[in-house]
């Protein structure tokens, strides 16, 4: 039975739990900001904070929790996003002062949407738009703008975070140690975001145990595009990372032109050890634009954890300049296997473990900066139909991309059109079958099971995590169904 996926999105945020209280906040309201509200009101599960458009200049720690069934909701009202501007605030993280505009300190089960977080800073260069710490978990973010902070977001401990449909950019203190996203914890899921133009750091730096990065557009990092490395959490089993259906566009020049995706550890002598899992890259489009670019670098402590490996299926790897490499060195190449990838002629460092590679000088993109496929592309219909990956519980899952990006922000369901799966992040002529229904019901489809650290786009991620995006399932066409 084929895996059938329904993905949750912000429609669930439009309602609340019966009996819950809705609190409007804003300049003309009884409470002038969410932080002002929480000084005097103890929120209950299911309560809703509706934030008027405007500019807010305070910050707070959030210590109250919703429940898995009745999360607390904080959302901007329709229209321009409310702006939380931390200009001039010292988010030191000392004592009762948070290190972020919104810091969840042991507060869990929140849904946050349609807000803008900017200008968070402190003397340590790690002021953040938001932060989860001290046991906080299961906080979801949708339709956010997070920019020009020293770190876009931070987390640690048992945090479980989903970020979707958000614009995350220009974060970083230009010191190489602060990033668009700098997250640790149990689970991170990134879906349909535009993550770009970090200042001197990584676009995505994750020390999280289990990672799903699906249907995002990631480009122009100040340093690495993606950094998936070690922490105490990643020493646990099944510290796997899954990249499915994304576009990654390397900057033409960055502070480290060679490194694009680092996996394992950033310190071969770290006693914590390198990540105890594998990297699965399925149905992505990788664009290399500097002659020094090396797509994958696997760095490990000695001995390397047994699961250390990179699996590549159904990807497109394309370079706009000569001199690029797929792998950084022979050690990395030895960890890489896979099949059915388009790899442009002339790209070096090709591992012997790659089979059924499609070569050529042109993957047939629709335009110079449009990475959809054009008619006649050699990448059409030649993918491996059901590539597999190991999820955060170690269970093998069908890795066929459930979604594809809608640049610059968002994603949409991806279908199989024609004789087979297309390579890269986009399906040529992507469209639902005529008999597809809005509920996603399908005679050959089963419903994915739950469980800690389960498979892409369907399940609980650990620490009591809710389904992907953390919202209730909705039938708004957010379904991937395979068509034969």
C-alpha positions in Angstrom: 0.0 0.0 0.0 1.4 3.3 -1.0 2.1 6.0 1.5 -0.6 8.7 1.3 0.2 12.1 3.0 -2.0 14.9 4.1 -0.1 18.0 5.3 -1.4 20.5 7.8 -1.4 24.2 7.2 -2.7 27.5 8.6 -6.4 26.9 8.2 -6.3 25.2 11.6 -5.2 28.4 13.0 -8.4 30.1 12.0 -10.4 28.5 14.7 -10.0 27.7 18.4 -11.1 25.3 21.1 -14.7 25.6 22.3 -14.8 27.6 25.5 -11.4 29.2 24.8 -10.9 33.0 25.1 -9.8 35.2 22.2 -7.8 38.2 23.2 -7.4 41.1 20.7 -4.2 43.1 21.3 -3.0 46.3 19.8 -2.5 50.0 20.3 -6.3 50.6 20.7 -7.0 47.5 22.8 -7.1 46.8 26.5 -3.8 45.0 26.1 -1.3 46.7 23.9 0.8 43.7 22.9 1.0 39.9 23.5 3.7 40.5 26.2 1.5 43.1 27.9 -1.4 40.6 27.9 0.7 37.9 29.5 1.8 40.1 32.3 -1.7 40.0 33.8 -3.6 37.1 32.1 -2.7 33.5 32.6 -3.5 31.9 29.2 -5.3 28.6 29.1 -5.1 25.8 26.5 -7.0 26.8 23.3 -6.8 30.6 24.0 -6.1 32.8 21.0 -4.1 36.0 20.8 -5.1 38.1 17.8 -2.5 40.8 17.1 -3.5 44.0 15.3 -1.2 45.4 12.6 1.3 47.9 13.9 4.8 48.0 15.4 5.5 46.5 18.8 8.7 47.2 20.8 8.6 44.9 23.8 9.7 41.3 24.5 8.9 38.5 26.9 9.4 35.0 28.1 6.5 32.6 27.6 6.2 30.1 30.3 2.6 28.9 29.9 1.6 25.9 27.8 -1.3 24.7 25.7 -1.9 21.0 25.1 -1.4 18.8 22.1 -5.2 18.9 21.5 -5.6 22.6 22.4 -2.5 24.6 21.6 -2.4 28.3 22.4 -2.6 30.4 19.2 -0.9 33.7 18.6 -1.6 35.2 15.1 -1.6 38.4 13.3 -4.9 39.6 12.0 -5.4 39.5 8.2 -3.5 42.2 6.4 0.0 43.5 7.0 2.0 41.4 9.5 2.3 43.0 12.9 6.0 44.0 13.3 7.9 43.1 16.5 10.9 45.5 16.3 13.6 45.0 18.9 15.7 48.0 17.9 17.6 49.3 20.9 16.5 46.4 23.2 19.2 44.4 24.9 18.1 40.7 24.7 20.9 39.5 27.0 19.4 36.2 28.1 20.5 37.0 31.7 18.1 36.1 34.5 14.6 37.0 33.6 15.6 38.8 30.4 15.1 36.6 27.4 17.5 36.2 24.5 14.8 36.6 21.9 11.8 38.8 21.2 9.6 35.7 22.1 11.4 33.1 24.3 9.5 30.0 25.2 11.0 29.0 28.5 9.4 25.7 29.3 6.2 26.8 27.5 5.0 24.3 24.9 2.2 23.6 22.4 1.8 27.0 20.7 0.9 27.9 17.1 2.3 31.2 15.9 1.5 32.8 12.5 1.6 35.9 10.4 4.1 37.9 12.5 7.3 39.8 11.6 10.3 39.6 14.0 13.3 41.9 13.5 16.3 43.6 14.9 16.9 41.3 17.9 20.4 41.9 19.3 22.7 41.7 22.3 26.4 42.1 23.2 27.0 38.4 22.6 25.8 38.5 19.0 23.0 36.0 19.6 19.8 37.9 20.0 17.1 36.0 18.2 13.7 36.5 16.7 12.4 33.5 18.7 13.9 30.9 21.0 12.8 27.7 22.7 14.6 26.7 25.9 14.4 25.0 29.3 12.1 22.2 28.1 9.9 24.1 25.7 8.7 21.9 22.8 6.0 21.7 20.1 5.8 25.2 18.8 4.9 25.8 15.2 5.4 28.9 13.1 3.7 29.6 9.8 3.7 32.7 7.5 6.4 34.5 9.4 8.9 37.1 8.3 12.1 36.7 10.4 14.9 39.0 9.3 17.8 41.2 10.4 18.3 39.6 13.8 21.6 38.3 15.1 20.1 34.8 14.9 16.8 34.3 13.2 15.9 31.6 15.7 17.5 29.4 18.4 16.5 26.4 20.4 17.9 23.7 22.7 16.9 20.8 25.0 13.9 18.8 23.8 12.5 21.4 21.4 10.3 20.3 18.6 9.8 23.0 16.0 8.0 23.3 12.7 8.5 26.4 10.5 6.5 26.7 7.3 5.7 29.2 4.5 8.0 31.8 6.0 10.6 34.3 4.8 13.8 34.0 6.8 16.6 36.2 5.6 19.4 38.6 6.5 19.9 37.2 9.9 23.4 37.0 11.4 25.9 39.3 13.1 28.4 38.8 10.2 30.7 36.9 12.6 30.4 33.4 11.1 28.8 32.2 14.4 25.3 33.5 14.0 22.8 32.3 11.4 19.4 32.5 9.8 18.4 29.5 11.8 20.6 28.0 14.6 18.5 25.2 16.2 19.3 22.4 18.6 16.9 19.9 20.2 14.8 16.9 19.2 13.1 17.6 15.9 13.1 20.4 13.3 10.8 20.4 10.3 11.2 23.2 7.6 8.5 23.2 4.9 7.9 25.7 2.1 10.2 28.4 3.4 12.4 30.9 1.6 15.7 30.9 3.6 18.3 33.2 2.1 21.0 35.8 2.3 22.4 35.1 5.8 24.9 37.6 7.1 28.2 35.8 7.5 26.8 32.6 8.8 24.8 29.6 7.6 21.3 29.7 6.1 20.4 26.6 8.1 22.6 25.4 11.0 21.0 22.5 12.8 22.3 20.4 15.8 18.9 18.8 16.1 18.6 15.0 16.4 16.0 14.5 13.6 15.6 16.8 10.7 13.1 17.2 7.8 13.7 19.9 5.2 11.0 19.7 2.5 10.0 21.9 -0.3 12.1 24.9 0.6 14.0 27.5 -1.5 17.4 28.0 0.1 19.9 30.4 -1.5 22.8 32.8 -1.1 24.2 32.0 2.3 26.9 34.1 3.7 28.7 30.9 4.6 27.4 27.3 4.2 23.9 26.7 2.9 23.2 23.8 5.3 25.2 22.7 8.3 23.9 19.4 10.0 26.3 18.7 12.8 26.8 17.4 16.3 25.3 18.0 19.7 24.3 15.9 22.7 21.0 15.1 21.0 22.6 13.8 17.8 24.5 11.2 19.7 21.2 9.4 20.2 20.1 6.8 17.6 18.5 7.7 14.3 19.9 11.2 14.2 18.9 11.3 10.5 18.5 14.3 8.2 16.1 14.3 5.3 16.2 16.8 2.4 13.3 16.2 0.0 12.1 18.4 -2.9 14.1 21.5 -2.1 16.0 24.0 -4.3 19.5 25.0 -3.0 21.2 27.8 -4.9 24.8 28.5 -3.8 25.9 32.1 -3.5 28.3 33.3 -6.3 30.7 34.2 -3.5 30.6 33.6 0.3 32.8 33.6 3.3 33.5 29.9 2.6 32.9 29.2 -1.1 33.9 25.5 -0.9 31.4 24.3 1.8 27.8 23.9 0.7 26.3 21.1 2.9 28.3 19.9 5.9 27.2 16.7 7.6 28.5 14.9 10.7 30.5 17.3 12.9 32.3 20.6 12.7 35.1 19.4 14.9 36.7 16.0 14.3 38.1 16.1 17.8 34.8 16.9 19.6 34.3 14.3 22.4 30.5 14.5 21.8 31.1 12.6 18.5 29.6 13.2 15.1 26.0 12.8 14.2 24.7 9.3 14.7 22.7 9.0 11.6 22.5 9.3 7.8 21.7 12.1 5.3 19.1 11.4 2.7 18.8 13.8 -0.3 15.9 13.0 -2.5 14.4 15.0 -5.4 16.4 18.2 -4.8 17.8 20.7 -7.3 21.3 21.9 -6.4 22.8 24.9 -8.2 26.6 25.5 -7.8 27.7 29.0 -8.8 31.3 29.3 -7.7 34.3 27.4 -9.1 35.3 26.4 -5.5 31.9 24.9 -4.6 31.8 21.4 -3.2 28.3 20.1 -2.6 28.8 17.6 0.2 31.4 17.4 2.9 31.1 14.6 5.5 33.3 15.2 8.5 33.3 12.7 11.4 35.0 12.0 14.7 37.0 8.8 14.9 35.6 6.2 14.7 32.7 7.4 12.6 29.3 6.3 13.8 28.1 3.2 12.0 25.1 4.9 10.3 27.2 7.7 8.7 26.2 7.8 5.1 24.8 10.1 2.4 22.1 8.7 0.1 21.3 10.6 -3.2 18.3 9.8 -5.3 16.5 11.7 -8.0 18.4 14.9 -7.6 19.7 17.4 -10.2 23.2 18.8 -9.6 24.0 21.7 -12.0 26.9 24.2 -12.1 27.0 27.5 -13.8 30.9 27.6 -13.7 33.7 25.1 -14.2 35.6 23.5 -11.3 32.9 22.5 -8.9 32.7 19.1 -7.1 30.0 16.8 -5.8 32.1 15.7 -2.8 34.9 17.6 -1.0 37.3 14.7 -0.7 37.8 10.9 -1.1 36.5 10.3 2.5 33.3 12.0 1.7 33.0 10.2 -1.6 33.3 6.9 0.2 30.2 7.6 2.2 28.0 8.5 -0.8 25.8 6.1 -2.7 22.5 6.4 -4.6 21.1 6.4 -8.1 19.1 8.2 -10.8 20.6 11.6 -10.4 21.3 14.2 -13.1 24.9 15.3 -12.6 26.2 17.9 -15.0 29.2 16.9 -17.1 32.4 18.3 -15.7 31.4 18.3 -12.1 34.2 16.5 -10.2 34.4 14.3 -7.1 31.8 11.8 -8.3 31.6 8.8 -6.0 31.9 5.3 -7.4 28.7 4.4 -5.4 26.4 6.4 -7.7 24.6 4.4 -10.3 22.2 5.1 -13.2 23.5 8.7 -13.3 22.1 10.9 -16.1 24.8 13.1 -17.6 24.8 16.0 -19.9 25.5 19.7 -20.1 22.0 20.9 -19.6 19.2 19.5 -17.4 16.6 21.5 -19.4 15.5 24.2 -17.0 12.7 26.6 -17.9 15.0 29.6 -17.6 18.3 30.9 -16.3 16.9 31.4 -12.8 13.8 29.2 -13.2 14.6 25.6 -12.1 11.3 24.1 -13.3 11.8 21.7 -16.1 11.1 22.5 -19.7 9.7 20.2 -22.3 12.4 17.8 -23.5 14.4 17.9 -20.4 16.5 14.7 -19.9 15.4 14.8 -16.2 11.8 14.0 -17.1 10.4 10.5 -16.2 13.7 9.0 -15.2 13.6 9.0 -11.4 13.6 6.1 -9.0 9.9 5.7 -8.2 10.1 5.0 -4.5 13.4 6.0 -2.9 13.6 5.1 0.8 14.8 7.0 3.8 15.1 6.2 7.5 13.0 8.5 9.7 13.6 9.6 13.3 12.5 6.2 14.6 14.7 4.3 12.2 11.7 3.2 10.1 12.1 3.1 6.3 9.7 5.5 4.5 8.8 6.2 0.9 10.8 9.3 0.1 9.1 10.4 -3.2 8.7 14.2 -2.8 5.2 15.0 -1.4 5.6 18.7 -2.2 7.5 21.1 -4.4 8.4 24.7 -3.8 6.4 27.7 -5.1 9.2 30.3 -5.3 9.9 32.4 -3.5 7.8 31.2 -0.6 5.5 28.2 0.0 5.0 24.8 -1.5 2.3 22.8 -3.3 1.4 19.1 -3.6 3.6 17.3 -6.1 2.2 14.6 -8.4 3.7 12.1 -10.7 2.9 13.2 -14.3 3.7 10.9 -17.2 5.7 7.6 -17.2 7.7 8.2 -14.1 9.1 10.5 -11.4 11.1 13.6 -12.7 14.5 14.4 -11.2 14.9 17.5 -9.1 12.6 19.7 -7.1 9.9 20.1 -9.7 7.6 17.8 -11.7 7.1 18.8 -15.3 3.5 19.7 -15.8 2.7 19.2 -12.2 -1.1 18.9 -11.6 -3.5 16.8 -9.7 -5.2 14.0 -11.6 -8.7 14.9 -12.8 -10.3 12.5 -10.3 -8.3 13.9 -7.4 -10.6 15.0 -4.6 -10.0 17.7 -2.0 -10.0 15.2 0.9 -7.1 13.3 -0.6 -8.9 9.9 -0.3 -7.5 7.4 -2.7 -8.2 3.8 -3.3 -4.6 2.8 -3.3 -3.6 5.1 -0.4 -3.0 4.2 3.2 -2.7 6.7 6.0 0.8 7.0 7.6 1.1 5.9 11.2 2.2 8.2 14.0 5.0 7.6 16.4 8.1 9.3 17.7 10.4 10.7 15.0 8.2 9.2 12.3 8.2 9.7 8.6 8.0 12.8 6.4 5.0 14.9 6.5 2.8 12.7 8.7 3.7 12.1 12.2 4.8 12.9 15.7 8.4 13.9 16.0 9.2 13.1 19.6 8.7 14.9 22.8 4.9 14.7 22.2 5.2 16.5 18.9 2.1 17.0 16.8 1.7 16.1 13.1 3.8 17.9 10.5 3.3 21.6 10.9 1.6 20.8 14.2 -1.8 21.8 13.0 -5.0 19.7 12.5 -5.3 18.0 9.2 -7.2 20.0 6.6 -8.5 19.1 3.2 -7.3 22.1 1.2 -5.6 20.3 -1.6 -2.5 19.7 0.6 -2.2 16.2 -0.5 0.4 14.2 -2.4 -0.9 11.3 -4.3 1.1 9.1 -6.6 -0.4 8.6 -10.0 0.4 5.6 -12.3 
